[in-house]
Amino acid sequence: MEDKNLYNKIMLIVLCLIAVLLCAGMYSWFHEGSAPLEMEVPKVQVLQLEFRESGRLPESVVLEEDGICNF
Protein backbone atom coordinates (compact mmCIF):
# COMPACT_ATOMS: atom_id res chain seq x y z
CA MET A 1 0.00 0.00 0.00
CA GLU A 2 2.90 2.35 0.75
CA ASP A 3 4.35 1.81 -2.72
CA LYS A 4 1.10 2.96 -4.30
CA ASN A 5 1.01 6.11 -2.15
CA LEU A 6 4.64 6.90 -3.02
CA TYR A 7 3.92 6.37 -6.72
CA ASN A 8 0.89 8.69 -6.50
CA LYS A 9 2.95 11.41 -4.76
CA ILE A 10 5.70 11.19 -7.39
CA MET A 11 3.17 11.39 -10.22
CA LEU A 12 1.51 14.42 -8.56
CA ILE A 13 4.89 16.17 -8.29
CA VAL A 14 5.66 15.37 -11.94
CA LEU A 15 2.25 16.68 -13.01
CA CYS A 16 2.77 19.92 -11.07
CA LEU A 17 6.23 20.34 -12.58
CA ILE A 18 4.88 19.88 -16.09
CA ALA A 19 2.10 22.40 -15.40
CA VAL A 20 4.57 24.98 -14.04
CA LEU A 21 6.90 24.58 -17.03
CA LEU A 22 3.99 24.80 -19.45
CA CYS A 23 2.71 28.00 -17.82
CA ALA A 24 6.21 29.51 -17.82
CA GLY A 25 6.66 28.70 -21.50
CA MET A 26 3.30 30.19 -22.45
CA TYR A 27 4.04 33.34 -20.43
CA SER A 28 7.37 33.68 -22.19
CA TRP A 29 5.75 33.09 -25.58
CA PHE A 30 3.05 35.73 -25.16
CA HIS A 31 4.98 38.43 -23.31
CA GLU A 32 8.60 38.25 -24.37
CA GLY A 33 8.06 36.52 -27.68
CA SER A 34 6.34 39.59 -29.13
CA ALA A 35 9.43 41.76 -28.61
CA PRO A 36 11.53 42.24 -31.75
CA LEU A 37 14.63 40.08 -31.89
CA GLU A 38 17.90 41.96 -31.88
CA MET A 39 20.05 39.89 -34.18
CA GLU A 40 22.62 40.97 -36.68
CA VAL A 41 21.60 39.96 -40.17
CA PRO A 42 24.56 39.41 -42.45
CA LYS A 43 24.44 41.09 -45.82
CA VAL A 44 24.07 38.59 -48.62
CA GLN A 45 24.27 38.81 -52.36
CA VAL A 46 21.16 37.62 -54.16
CA LEU A 47 21.68 35.75 -57.39
CA GLN A 48 18.85 35.32 -59.86
CA LEU A 49 18.85 32.51 -62.36
CA GLU A 50 16.87 32.58 -65.56
CA PHE A 51 15.74 29.48 -67.37
CA ARG A 52 15.05 29.83 -71.03
CA GLU A 53 13.40 27.21 -73.15
CA SER A 54 15.65 25.67 -75.79
CA GLY A 55 13.31 26.86 -78.57
CA ARG A 56 14.20 30.50 -77.87
CA LEU A 57 17.98 30.04 -78.05
CA PRO A 58 19.93 29.46 -81.26
CA GLU A 59 20.88 25.85 -81.99
CA SER A 60 24.57 26.73 -81.68
CA VAL A 61 24.02 27.48 -77.99
CA VAL A 62 21.88 24.49 -76.96
CA LEU A 63 22.47 20.92 -78.08
CA GLU A 64 19.88 18.41 -76.91
CA GLU A 65 21.09 14.86 -76.42
CA ASP A 66 18.79 12.35 -74.73
CA GLY A 67 16.68 15.15 -73.26
CA ILE A 68 19.69 16.86 -71.65
CA CYS A 69 20.51 20.44 -72.62
CA ASN A 70 24.22 21.14 -72.99
CA PHE A 71 25.38 24.73 -72.94
Phi and psi in degrees as GROMACS dihedral restraints (atoms count N, CA, C in turn):
[ dihedral_restraints ]
;  ai    aj    ak    al  type     phi  dphi    fc
    3     4     5     6     1   -67.3    20    10
    4     5     6     7     1   -35.5    20    10
    6     7     8     9     1   -61.5    20    10
    7     8     9    10     1   -39.1    20    10
    9    10    11    12     1   -68.0    20    10
   10    11    12    13     1   -39.0    20    10
   12    13    14    15     1   -66.9    20    10
   13    14    15    16     1   -40.1    20    10
   15    16    17    18     1   -64.6    20    10
   16    17    18    19     1   -43.7    20    10
   18    19    20    21     1   -59.9    20    10
   19    20    21    22     1   -44.1    20    10
   21    22    23    24     1   -63.4    20    10
   22    23    24    25     1   -39.7    20    10
   24    25    26    27     1   -65.7    20    10
   25    26    27    28     1   -42.4    20    10
   27    28    29    30     1   -64.6    20    10
   28    29    30    31     1   -42.8    20    10
   30    31    32    33     1   -65.3    20    10
   31    32    33    34     1   -35.0    20    10
   33    34    35    36     1   -66.6    20    10
   34    35    36    37     1   -41.6    20    10
   36    37    38    39     1   -64.4    20    10
   37    38    39    40     1   -43.0    20    10
   39    40    41    42     1   -62.6    20    10
   40    41    42    43     1   -43.1    20    10
   42    43    44    45     1   -62.3    20    10
   43    44    45    46     1   -42.5    20    10
   45    46    47    48     1   -64.8    20    10
   46    47    48    49     1   -40.1    20    10
   48    49    50    51     1   -63.7    20    10
   49    50    51    52     1   -42.9    20    10
   51    52    53    54     1   -62.7    20    10
   52    53    54    55     1   -42.0    20    10
   54    55    56    57     1   -64.1    20    10
   55    56    57    58     1   -42.5    20    10
   57    58    59    60     1   -63.6    20    10
   58    59    60    61     1   -45.4    20    10
   60    61    62    63     1   -65.1    20    10
   61    62    63    64     1   -37.6    20    10
   63    64    65    66     1   -64.8    20    10
   64    65    66    67     1   -44.4    20    10
   66    67    68    69     1   -64.5    20    10
   67    68    69    70     1   -39.9    20    10
   69    70    71    72     1   -65.3    20    10
   70    71    72    73     1   -40.1    20    10
   72    73    74    75     1   -66.7    20    10
   73    74    75    76     1   -40.1    20    10
   75    76    77    78     1   -68.4    20    10
   76    77    78    79     1   -37.8    20    10
   78    79    80    81     1   -61.9    20    10
   79    80    81    82     1   -44.8    20    10
   81    82    83    84     1   -63.8    20    10
   82    83    84    85     1   -39.5    20    10
   84    85    86    87     1   -63.9    20    10
   85    86    87    88     1   -45.4    20    10
   87    88    89    90     1   -81.5    20    10
   88    89    90    91     1   -31.0    20    10
   90    91    92    93     1   -98.3    20    10
   91    92    93    94     1   -48.3    20    10
   93    94    95    96     1   -92.6    20    10
   94    95    96    97     1   -21.5    20    10
   96    97    98    99     1   -70.0    20    10
   97    98    99   100     1   -21.7    20    10
   99   100   101   102     1   -82.0    20    10
  100   101   102   103     1   -12.8    20    10
  102   103   104   105     1   -72.0    20    10
  103   104   105   106     1   143.3    20    10
  105   106   107   108     1   -66.2    20    10
  106   107   108   109     1   141.1    20    10
  108   109   110   111     1   -78.6    20    10
  109   110   111   112     1   136.7    20    10
  111   112   113   114     1  -103.0    20    10
  112   113   114   115     1    86.3    20    10
  114   115   116   117     1  -125.0    20    10
  115   116   117   118     1   144.1    20    10
  117   118   119   120     1   -79.1    20    10
  118   119   120   121     1   129.5    20    10
  120   121   122   123     1  -103.8    20    10
  121   122   123   124     1   118.3    20    10
  123   124   125   126     1   -69.0    20    10
  124   125   126   127     1   145.9    20    10
  126   127   128   129     1   -76.9    20    10
  127   128   129   130     1   133.8    20    10
  129   130   131   132     1  -125.0    20    10
  130   131   132   133     1   156.5    20    10
  132   133   134   135     1   -99.4    20    10
  133   134   135   136     1   128.1    20    10
  135   136   137   138     1   -94.9    20    10
  136   137   138   139     1   126.0    20    10
  138   139   140   141     1  -107.7    20    10
  139   140   141   142     1   137.4    20    10
  141   142   143   144     1  -117.5    20    10
  142   143   144   145     1   126.1    20    10
  144   145   146   147     1  -102.8    20    10
  145   146   147   148     1   141.3    20    10
  147   148   149   150     1  -114.5    20    10
  148   149   150   151     1   136.4    20    10
  150   151   152   153     1  -111.0    20    10
  151   152   153   154     1   125.3    20    10
  153   154   155   156     1  -115.0    20    10
  154   155   156   157     1   141.3    20    10
  156   157   158   159     1   -69.5    20    10
  157   158   159   160     1   149.3    20    10
  159   160   161   162     1   -66.1    20    10
  160   161   162   163     1   -20.6    20    10
  162   163   164   165     1   -70.2    20    10
  163   164   165   166     1   -22.2    20    10
  165   166   167   168     1   -87.0    20    10
  166   167   168   169     1   -19.9    20    10
  168   169   170   171     1   -96.1    20    10
  169   170   171   172     1   151.9    20    10
  171   172   173   174     1   -63.9    20    10
  172   173   174   175     1   153.8    20    10
  174   175   176   177     1   -64.4    20    10
  175   176   177   178     1   -24.7    20    10
  177   178   179   180     1   -69.5    20    10
  178   179   180   181     1   -19.4    20    10
  180   181   182   183     1   -90.9    20    10
  181   182   183   184     1   -40.5    20    10
  183   184   185   186     1  -117.5    20    10
  184   185   186   187     1   125.5    20    10
  186   187   188   189     1  -117.3    20    10
  187   188   189   190     1   121.9    20    10
  189   190   191   192     1   -98.4    20    10
  190   191   192   193     1   122.4    20    10
  192   193   194   195     1  -129.8    20    10
  193   194   195   196     1   117.5    20    10
  195   196   197   198     1    56.6    20    10
  196   197   198   199     1    37.7    20    10
  198   199   200   201     1    78.5    20    10
  199   200   201   202     1     6.3    20    10
  201   202   203   204     1  -106.6    20    10
  202   203   204   205     1   129.8    20    10
  204   205   206   207     1   -89.9    20    10
  205   206   207   208     1   124.4    20    10
  207   208   209   210     1  -107.2    20    10
  208   209   210   211     1   129.7    20    10
